[in-house]
């Protein structure tokens, strides 16, 4: 079995490793952007402390075919970060996370320019992004060639199994979390084997900063997180703070399934939309789709879209519509909702269960006055509520358009 793993890992890694041409193109792009920023910074007092390449490219864990490149601009103080728009190339657009940052395309590469603020004490840092330089330095100090290879494998594994991305609208594993996991376990395979036994509330302290989980919880306050991974550069922080139970569970299941039956398909790039369409056809569900173009900052729009989608789902359920599943596909310029409907009501009314017949007289009288045709369901009172819907397919389509629209998302 170990031989089978090694063969799969070697074959996958051979495709993940960037070519010399890709690396040269990335280096040229990075150098050009950094030079532009430094030239702009030299023309005035913008409070720039340093400019450097970062992210997976700087760590040697950059995947072939992925064009994202990160550049950090470190400022002397928070107020100076507002000067970033004066330093970036003109074709870069503003996006919003914990601070305003800029995204642009050069020579076929997508470049993110992110502002940081230098600091002396970790306890005084107000924005977790400022730890990013420390994260990069920590990884580069700890990582061997095999660790870097296994981080690339793990990143591809998580992307393929739909649990990668720490953005607020995804709540998956961040790149830094994956790096720490491989460092902690020593290899991708050892991580997978241990992950098969994970349960919500899993605690990992790779540098053994704390004597016990209880001590760590008292300091970090991360009791609700499915995975607590102590940041070795900041003992007061759980780097999995944005990870939700869905993505945690998806990773554990994927690890179990891969170890049970190792296949290269666990690392394949998947067409999520095509997979959903095929699954819906196989299940016999009715699939409704709705695509909306992004308006304004992407991260803000996607977060509001998620809120609108959840409201839609609850509204449909409240009208007796059983959903099999629902999905989102996020792109640079749009987002698509795909909603699988299992079935709709076949009756004209739904049974609504009320209080016990033996409830106090005041509440009983109020219920009977409100529902003149109430009847018993065991010891509970019940009444029939008309759906008032004659065409459920038309109703669903109408409500999807109402909830998932640019106007409703932006104003919501």
ROLOZA-447750 format. One record per residue (C-alpha): residue number from 1; residue in one letter; x, z, y. Coordinates in nm, 3 decimals, decimal comma, always signed. Example, Ala and Ser with C-alpha at 12.3 -4.5 7.8 and 13.67 -1.06 7.14 Angstrom:
<sites>
{1; A; {+1,230; +0,780; -0,450}};
{2; S; {+1,367; +0,714; -0,106}};
</sites>
This chain:
<sites>
{1; X; {+0,000; +0,000; +0,000}};
{2; X; {+0,288; +0,078; +0,238}};
{3; X; {+0,419; -0,274; +0,181}};
{4; X; {+0,077; -0,416; +0,268}};
{5; X; {+0,073; -0,220; +0,593}};
{6; X; {+0,422; -0,336; +0,688}};
{7; X; {+0,336; -0,700; +0,622}};
{8; X; {+0,025; -0,678; +0,839}};
{9; X; {+0,208; -0,492; +1,116}};
{10; X; {+0,497; -0,741; +1,116}};
{11; X; {+0,263; -1,041; +1,126}};
{12; X; {+0,051; -0,893; +1,406}};
{13; X; {+0,351; -0,784; +1,611}};
{14; X; {+0,502; -1,132; +1,589}};
{15; X; {+0,195; -1,260; +1,775}};
{16; X; {+0,184; -0,970; +2,022}};
{17; X; {+0,544; -0,998; +2,138}};
{18; X; {+0,565; -1,200; +2,462}};
{19; X; {+0,774; -1,514; +2,458}};
{20; X; {+1,084; -1,551; +2,674}};
{21; X; {+0,889; -1,796; +2,890}};
{22; X; {+0,611; -1,540; +2,949}};
{23; X; {+0,863; -1,271; +3,037}};
{24; X; {+1,049; -1,496; +3,281}};
{25; X; {+0,722; -1,593; +3,450}};
{26; X; {+0,616; -1,229; +3,478}};
{27; X; {+0,954; -1,124; +3,619}};
{28; X; {+0,942; -1,402; +3,876}};
{29; X; {+0,590; -1,299; +3,982}};
{30; X; {+0,677; -0,930; +4,004}};
{31; X; {+0,991; -0,999; +4,207}};
{32; X; {+0,799; -1,223; +4,445}};
{33; X; {+0,522; -0,967; +4,509}};
{34; X; {+0,762; -0,675; +4,548}};
{35; X; {+0,978; -0,876; +4,790}};
{36; X; {+0,670; -0,962; +4,995}};
{37; X; {+0,563; -0,596; +5,014}};
{38; X; {+0,910; -0,476; +5,108}};
{39; X; {+0,945; -0,742; +5,379}};
{40; X; {+0,607; -0,646; +5,522}};
{41; X; {+0,693; -0,275; +5,507}};
{42; X; {+1,018; -0,334; +5,697}};
{43; X; {+0,826; -0,470; +5,998}};
{44; X; {+0,667; -0,141; +6,093}};
{45; X; {+0,631; +0,229; +6,023}};
{46; X; {+0,388; +0,211; +5,731}};
{47; X; {+0,505; +0,523; +5,551}};
{48; X; {+0,629; +0,343; +5,238}};
{49; X; {+0,862; +0,549; +5,022}};
{50; X; {+0,923; +0,307; +4,733}};
{51; X; {+0,789; -0,005; +4,560}};
{52; X; {+0,834; -0,069; +4,188}};
{53; X; {+0,690; -0,251; +3,891}};
{54; X; {+0,495; -0,030; +3,653}};
{55; X; {+0,243; -0,039; +3,371}};
{56; X; {+0,295; -0,195; +3,030}};
{57; X; {+0,536; -0,457; +3,163}};
{58; X; {+0,775; -0,189; +3,290}};
{59; X; {+0,737; +0,007; +2,965}};
{60; X; {+0,802; -0,286; +2,734}};
{61; X; {+0,455; -0,267; +2,578}};
{62; X; {+0,308; -0,575; +2,746}};
{63; X; {+0,106; -0,796; +2,509}};
{64; X; {+0,152; -1,171; +2,485}};
{65; X; {-0,130; -1,367; +2,644}};
{66; X; {-0,234; -1,082; +2,873}};
{67; X; {-0,158; -1,159; +3,233}};
{68; X; {-0,203; -0,817; +3,395}};
{69; X; {+0,093; -0,684; +3,592}};
{70; X; {+0,101; -0,357; +3,788}};
{71; X; {+0,299; -0,272; +4,098}};
{72; X; {+0,306; +0,074; +4,254}};
{73; X; {+0,356; +0,127; +4,626}};
{74; X; {+0,448; +0,490; +4,686}};
{75; X; {+0,364; +0,629; +5,029}};
{76; X; {+0,488; +0,942; +5,205}};
{77; X; {+0,138; +1,085; +5,256}};
{78; X; {-0,231; +1,017; +5,189}};
{79; X; {-0,309; +0,873; +5,532}};
{80; X; {-0,037; +0,611; +5,494}};
{81; X; {-0,207; +0,462; +5,185}};
{82; X; {-0,454; +0,300; +5,426}};
{83; X; {-0,168; +0,070; +5,532}};
{84; X; {-0,158; -0,106; +5,196}};
{85; X; {-0,384; -0,388; +5,316}};
{86; X; {-0,118; -0,477; +5,576}};
{87; X; {+0,150; -0,515; +5,307}};
{88; X; {-0,008; -0,719; +5,028}};
{89; X; {-0,019; -1,101; +5,008}};
{90; X; {-0,320; -1,250; +5,187}};
{91; X; {-0,486; -1,386; +4,872}};
{92; X; {-0,524; -1,035; +4,724}};
{93; X; {-0,869; -0,875; +4,726}};
{94; X; {-0,956; -0,508; +4,765}};
{95; X; {-1,097; -0,309; +4,474}};
{96; X; {-1,197; +0,055; +4,469}};
{97; X; {-1,108; +0,330; +4,223}};
{98; X; {-0,991; +0,674; +4,327}};
{99; X; {-0,822; +0,484; +4,614}};
{100; X; {-0,847; +0,131; +4,746}};
{101; X; {-0,612; -0,102; +4,559}};
{102; X; {-0,559; -0,478; +4,557}};
{103; X; {-0,587; -0,749; +4,291}};
{104; X; {-0,467; -1,107; +4,313}};
{105; X; {-0,349; -1,401; +4,107}};
{106; X; {-0,001; -1,550; +4,132}};
{107; X; {+0,150; -1,813; +3,901}};
{108; X; {-0,124; -1,748; +3,646}};
{109; X; {-0,070; -1,372; +3,636}};
{110; X; {-0,318; -1,111; +3,757}};
{111; X; {-0,135; -0,856; +3,971}};
{112; X; {-0,267; -0,512; +4,066}};
{113; X; {-0,107; -0,338; +4,362}};
{114; X; {-0,182; +0,034; +4,350}};
{115; X; {-0,103; +0,297; +4,617}};
{116; X; {+0,050; +0,631; +4,516}};
{117; X; {+0,154; +0,935; +4,720}};
{118; X; {+0,486; +1,108; +4,651}};
{119; X; {+0,470; +1,481; +4,582}};
{120; X; {+0,691; +1,781; +4,516}};
{121; X; {+0,458; +2,008; +4,314}};
{122; X; {+0,208; +1,896; +4,049}};
{123; X; {-0,039; +2,168; +4,148}};
{124; X; {-0,077; +2,009; +4,492}};
{125; X; {-0,159; +1,660; +4,363}};
{126; X; {-0,519; +1,569; +4,444}};
{127; X; {-0,526; +1,222; +4,287}};
{128; X; {-0,427; +1,183; +3,921}};
{129; X; {-0,297; +0,830; +3,989}};
{130; X; {+0,001; +0,990; +4,161}};
{131; X; {+0,128; +1,109; +3,823}};
{132; X; {+0,168; +0,748; +3,707}};
{133; X; {+0,537; +0,728; +3,794}};
{134; X; {+0,601; +1,044; +3,594}};
{135; X; {+0,406; +0,896; +3,303}};
{136; X; {+0,622; +0,586; +3,307}};
{137; X; {+0,945; +0,786; +3,326}};
{138; X; {+0,833; +1,015; +3,042}};
{139; X; {+0,746; +0,724; +2,814}};
{140; X; {+1,063; +0,530; +2,883}};
{141; X; {+1,267; +0,843; +2,808}};
{142; X; {+1,089; +0,908; +2,477}};
{143; X; {+1,022; +0,558; +2,345}};
{144; X; {+1,241; +0,382; +2,092}};
{145; X; {+1,200; +0,015; +2,002}};
{146; X; {+0,976; +0,109; +1,708}};
{147; X; {+0,761; +0,332; +1,930}};
{148; X; {+0,712; +0,047; +2,177}};
{149; X; {+0,618; -0,187; +1,892}};
{150; X; {+0,364; +0,060; +1,755}};
{151; X; {+0,211; +0,118; +2,099}};
{152; X; {+0,152; -0,257; +2,118}};
{153; X; {-0,010; -0,253; +1,773}};
{154; X; {-0,228; +0,043; +1,868}};
{155; X; {-0,332; -0,117; +2,196}};
{156; X; {-0,434; -0,437; +2,017}};
{157; X; {-0,616; -0,231; +1,751}};
{158; X; {-0,819; -0,044; +2,014}};
{159; X; {-0,898; -0,359; +2,211}};
{160; X; {-1,014; -0,535; +1,894}};
{161; X; {-1,232; -0,242; +1,792}};
{162; X; {-1,390; -0,199; +2,135}};
{163; X; {-1,260; +0,143; +2,236}};
{164; X; {-0,990; +0,058; +2,493}};
{165; X; {-1,016; +0,111; +2,868}};
{166; X; {-1,040; +0,433; +3,067}};
{167; X; {-1,248; +0,281; +3,349}};
{168; X; {-1,552; +0,486; +3,449}};
{169; X; {-1,787; +0,221; +3,309}};
{170; X; {-1,608; +0,207; +2,970}};
{171; X; {-1,481; +0,562; +2,894}};
{172; X; {-1,232; +0,449; +2,629}};
{173; X; {-0,865; +0,516; +2,554}};
{174; X; {-0,617; +0,449; +2,835}};
{175; X; {-0,279; +0,289; +2,779}};
{176; X; {-0,105; +0,617; +2,860}};
{177; X; {-0,314; +0,803; +2,602}};
{178; X; {-0,214; +0,551; +2,334}};
{179; X; {+0,152; +0,587; +2,430}};
{180; X; {+0,136; +0,966; +2,399}};
{181; X; {-0,043; +0,943; +2,063}};
{182; X; {+0,227; +0,722; +1,911}};
{183; X; {+0,503; +0,942; +2,053}};
{184; X; {+0,331; +1,252; +1,916}};
{185; X; {+0,281; +1,116; +1,564}};
{186; X; {+0,598; +0,909; +1,548}};
{187; X; {+0,426; +0,589; +1,433}};
{188; X; {+0,103; +0,394; +1,444}};
{189; X; {+0,043; +0,443; +1,071}};
{190; X; {+0,086; +0,821; +1,085}};
{191; X; {-0,157; +0,834; +1,376}};
{192; X; {-0,420; +0,638; +1,182}};
{193; X; {-0,383; +0,864; +0,878}};
{194; X; {-0,433; +1,178; +1,084}};
{195; X; {-0,716; +1,024; +1,290}};
{196; X; {-0,920; +0,988; +0,970}};
{197; X; {-0,956; +1,367; +0,975}};
{198; X; {-1,032; +1,406; +1,345}};
{199; X; {-1,348; +1,582; +1,457}};
{200; X; {-1,485; +1,618; +1,811}};
{201; X; {-1,279; +1,883; +1,989}};
{202; X; {-0,949; +1,761; +1,841}};
{203; X; {-0,656; +1,921; +2,027}};
{204; X; {-0,308; +1,773; +2,066}};
{205; X; {-0,021; +1,932; +2,257}};
{206; X; {+0,280; +1,717; +2,173}};
{207; X; {+0,529; +1,916; +2,379}};
{208; X; {+0,383; +2,250; +2,258}};
{209; X; {+0,334; +2,368; +2,613}};
{210; X; {+0,071; +2,621; +2,507}};
{211; X; {+0,077; +2,889; +2,239}};
{212; X; {-0,274; +2,806; +2,124}};
{213; X; {-0,569; +2,578; +2,182}};
{214; X; {-0,758; +2,869; +2,339}};
{215; X; {-0,483; +2,922; +2,597}};
{216; X; {-0,485; +2,550; +2,677}};
{217; X; {-0,863; +2,540; +2,714}};
{218; X; {-0,852; +2,831; +2,957}};
{219; X; {-0,598; +2,642; +3,168}};
{220; X; {-0,735; +2,289; +3,140}};
{221; X; {-1,107; +2,356; +3,111}};
{222; X; {-1,173; +2,057; +2,884}};
{223; X; {-1,410; +2,215; +2,632}};
{224; X; {-1,661; +1,929; +2,643}};
{225; X; {-1,416; +1,648; +2,565}};
{226; X; {-1,405; +1,503; +2,211}};
{227; X; {-1,024; +1,476; +2,234}};
{228; X; {-0,797; +1,706; +2,433}};
{229; X; {-0,447; +1,566; +2,479}};
{230; X; {-0,227; +1,775; +2,705}};
{231; X; {-0,039; +1,569; +2,963}};
{232; X; {+0,331; +1,650; +2,906}};
{233; X; {+0,399; +1,582; +3,275}};
{234; X; {+0,116; +1,805; +3,398}};
{235; X; {+0,005; +2,090; +3,173}};
{236; X; {-0,317; +2,139; +3,368}};
{237; X; {-0,456; +1,798; +3,275}};
{238; X; {-0,629; +1,652; +2,971}};
{239; X; {-0,537; +1,282; +2,975}};
{240; X; {-0,848; +1,207; +2,768}};
{241; X; {-1,082; +1,347; +3,031}};
{242; X; {-1,273; +1,017; +3,063}};
{243; X; {-1,296; +0,945; +2,688}};
{244; X; {-1,653; +0,970; +2,559}};
{245; X; {-1,779; +1,052; +2,210}};
{246; X; {-1,883; +0,692; +2,136}};
{247; X; {-1,532; +0,552; +2,182}};
{248; X; {-1,371; +0,851; +2,008}};
{249; X; {-1,601; +0,796; +1,708}};
{250; X; {-1,542; +0,421; +1,710}};
{251; X; {-1,165; +0,476; +1,687}};
{252; X; {-1,197; +0,727; +1,400}};
{253; X; {-1,425; +0,495; +1,203}};
{254; X; {-1,195; +0,195; +1,260}};
{255; X; {-0,897; +0,400; +1,137}};
{256; X; {-1,086; +0,498; +0,820}};
{257; X; {-1,200; +0,142; +0,753}};
{258; X; {-0,854; -0,006; +0,808}};
{259; X; {-0,685; +0,243; +0,576}};
{260; X; {-0,951; +0,182; +0,311}};
{261; X; {-0,908; -0,194; +0,330}};
{262; X; {-0,609; -0,307; +0,543}};
{263; X; {-0,673; -0,648; +0,700}};
{264; X; {-0,528; -0,840; +0,993}};
{265; X; {-0,881; -0,896; +1,121}};
{266; X; {-0,872; -0,539; +1,261}};
{267; X; {-0,630; -0,676; +1,522}};
{268; X; {-0,806; -1,005; +1,599}};
{269; X; {-0,930; -1,088; +1,944}};
{270; X; {-1,305; -1,092; +1,908}};
{271; X; {-1,573; -1,288; +2,091}};
{272; X; {-1,804; -0,994; +2,156}};
{273; X; {-2,097; -1,210; +2,264}};
{274; X; {-2,076; -1,431; +1,957}};
{275; X; {-2,056; -1,124; +1,733}};
{276; X; {-2,368; -0,973; +1,892}};
{277; X; {-2,561; -1,299; +1,855}};
{278; X; {-2,469; -1,326; +1,487}};
{279; X; {-2,554; -0,960; +1,423}};
{280; X; {-2,892; -1,000; +1,592}};
{281; X; {-2,972; -1,307; +1,382}};
{282; X; {-2,870; -1,125; +1,064}};
{283; X; {-3,078; -0,820; +1,154}};
{284; X; {-3,380; -1,018; +1,264}};
{285; X; {-3,398; -0,846; +1,601}};
{286; X; {-3,532; -1,004; +1,917}};
{287; X; {-3,240; -1,045; +2,159}};
{288; X; {-3,287; -1,039; +2,536}};
{289; X; {-2,993; -1,125; +2,763}};
{290; X; {-2,937; -1,095; +3,135}};
{291; X; {-2,622; -1,189; +3,328}};
{292; X; {-2,558; -1,068; +3,683}};
{293; X; {-2,276; -1,166; +3,918}};
{294; X; {-2,062; -0,890; +4,064}};
{295; X; {-2,128; -0,803; +4,428}};
{296; X; {-1,863; -0,603; +4,614}};
{297; X; {-1,593; -0,396; +4,442}};
{298; X; {-1,604; -0,459; +4,068}};
{299; X; {-1,552; -0,103; +3,949}};
{300; X; {-1,827; +0,030; +4,177}};
{301; X; {-2,069; -0,244; +4,075}};
{302; X; {-2,007; -0,191; +3,702}};
{303; X; {-2,066; +0,183; +3,732}};
{304; X; {-2,396; +0,123; +3,912}};
{305; X; {-2,489; -0,142; +3,655}};
{306; X; {-2,438; +0,112; +3,376}};
{307; X; {-2,676; +0,351; +3,549}};
{308; X; {-2,936; +0,076; +3,585}};
{309; X; {-2,899; -0,026; +3,220}};
{310; X; {-2,951; +0,330; +3,097}};
{311; X; {-3,261; +0,362; +3,316}};
{312; X; {-3,394; +0,036; +3,171}};
{313; X; {-3,335; +0,153; +2,814}};
{314; X; {-3,520; +0,480; +2,876}};
{315; X; {-3,806; +0,296; +3,047}};
{316; X; {-3,851; +0,058; +2,753}};
{317; X; {-3,844; +0,345; +2,505}};
{318; X; {-4,105; +0,533; +2,709}};
{319; X; {-4,336; +0,235; +2,660}};
{320; X; {-4,310; +0,251; +2,282}};
{321; X; {-4,050; -0,025; +2,246}};
{322; X; {-3,798; +0,048; +1,971}};
{323; X; {-3,447; -0,074; +2,052}};
{324; X; {-3,207; -0,159; +1,771}};
{325; X; {-2,905; -0,156; +2,004}};
{326; X; {-2,790; -0,259; +2,350}};
{327; X; {-2,455; -0,392; +2,472}};
{328; X; {-2,262; -0,490; +2,784}};
{329; X; {-2,001; -0,759; +2,830}};
{330; X; {-1,785; -0,709; +3,139}};
{331; X; {-1,608; -1,005; +3,294}};
{332; X; {-1,412; -1,040; +3,617}};
{333; X; {-1,703; -1,197; +3,806}};
{334; X; {-2,013; -1,087; +3,614}};
{335; X; {-2,162; -0,852; +3,358}};
{336; X; {-2,408; -0,939; +3,083}};
{337; X; {-2,663; -0,707; +2,924}};
{338; X; {-2,770; -0,788; +2,567}};
{339; X; {-3,064; -0,588; +2,439}};
{340; X; {-3,175; -0,598; +2,076}};
{341; X; {-3,540; -0,507; +2,023}};
{342; X; {-3,633; -0,383; +1,676}};
{343; X; {-4,011; -0,389; +1,724}};
{344; X; {-4,287; -0,340; +1,977}};
{345; X; {-4,615; -0,147; +1,935}};
{346; X; {-4,879; -0,314; +1,718}};
{347; X; {-5,152; -0,075; +1,831}};
{348; X; {-5,341; -0,068; +2,162}};
{349; X; {-5,271; +0,300; +2,222}};
{350; X; {-5,002; +0,559; +2,148}};
{351; X; {-5,067; +0,913; +2,032}};
{352; X; {-4,958; +1,170; +2,289}};
{353; X; {-4,906; +1,523; +2,156}};
{354; X; {-5,003; +1,809; +2,384}};
{355; X; {-5,003; +2,190; +2,359}};
{356; X; {-5,122; +2,408; +2,074}};
{357; X; {-5,494; +2,477; +2,054}};
{358; X; {-5,404; +2,846; +2,082}};
{359; X; {-5,227; +2,820; +2,417}};
{360; X; {-5,354; +3,046; +2,699}};
{361; X; {-5,696; +2,959; +2,841}};
{362; X; {-5,567; +2,839; +3,180}};
{363; X; {-5,334; +2,575; +3,032}};
{364; X; {-5,585; +2,478; +2,763}};
{365; X; {-5,859; +2,418; +3,022}};
{366; X; {-5,620; +2,214; +3,238}};
{367; X; {-5,527; +1,991; +2,944}};
{368; X; {-5,888; +1,939; +2,831}};
{369; X; {-5,998; +1,861; +3,187}};
{370; X; {-5,724; +1,599; +3,216}};
{371; X; {-5,793; +1,446; +2,873}};
{372; X; {-6,164; +1,445; +2,797}};
{373; X; {-6,121; +1,265; +2,463}};
{374; X; {-5,857; +1,505; +2,325}};
{375; X; {-5,852; +1,568; +1,952}};
{376; X; {-5,658; +1,779; +1,704}};
{377; X; {-5,335; +1,677; +1,535}};
{378; X; {-5,283; +1,974; +1,308}};
{379; X; {-5,286; +2,270; +1,544}};
{380; X; {-5,177; +2,056; +1,837}};
{381; X; {-5,402; +1,882; +2,082}};
{382; X; {-5,350; +1,509; +2,121}};
{383; X; {-5,492; +1,215; +2,313}};
{384; X; {-5,467; +0,836; +2,303}};
{385; X; {-5,276; +0,669; +2,584}};
{386; X; {-5,338; +0,294; +2,630}};
{387; X; {-5,024; +0,082; +2,657}};
{388; X; {-5,191; -0,154; +2,900}};
{389; X; {-4,950; -0,426; +2,786}};
{390; X; {-5,078; -0,738; +2,613}};
{391; X; {-4,755; -0,940; +2,611}};
{392; X; {-4,460; -0,718; +2,520}};
{393; X; {-4,204; -1,001; +2,523}};
{394; X; {-4,309; -1,093; +2,875}};
{395; X; {-4,311; -0,725; +2,975}};
{396; X; {-3,956; -0,672; +2,843}};
{397; X; {-3,826; -0,985; +3,018}};
{398; X; {-3,988; -0,879; +3,344}};
{399; X; {-3,847; -0,526; +3,332}};
{400; X; {-3,497; -0,650; +3,245}};
{401; X; {-3,506; -0,873; +3,554}};
{402; X; {-3,628; -0,581; +3,766}};
{403; X; {-3,368; -0,330; +3,652}};
{404; X; {-3,072; -0,569; +3,599}};
{405; X; {-3,053; -0,755; +3,927}};
{406; X; {-2,799; -0,757; +4,206}};
{407; X; {-3,043; -0,590; +4,444}};
{408; X; {-3,153; -0,311; +4,207}};
{409; X; {-2,795; -0,241; +4,097}};
{410; X; {-2,645; -0,233; +4,448}};
{411; X; {-2,930; -0,029; +4,596}};
{412; X; {-2,950; +0,202; +4,294}};
</sites>
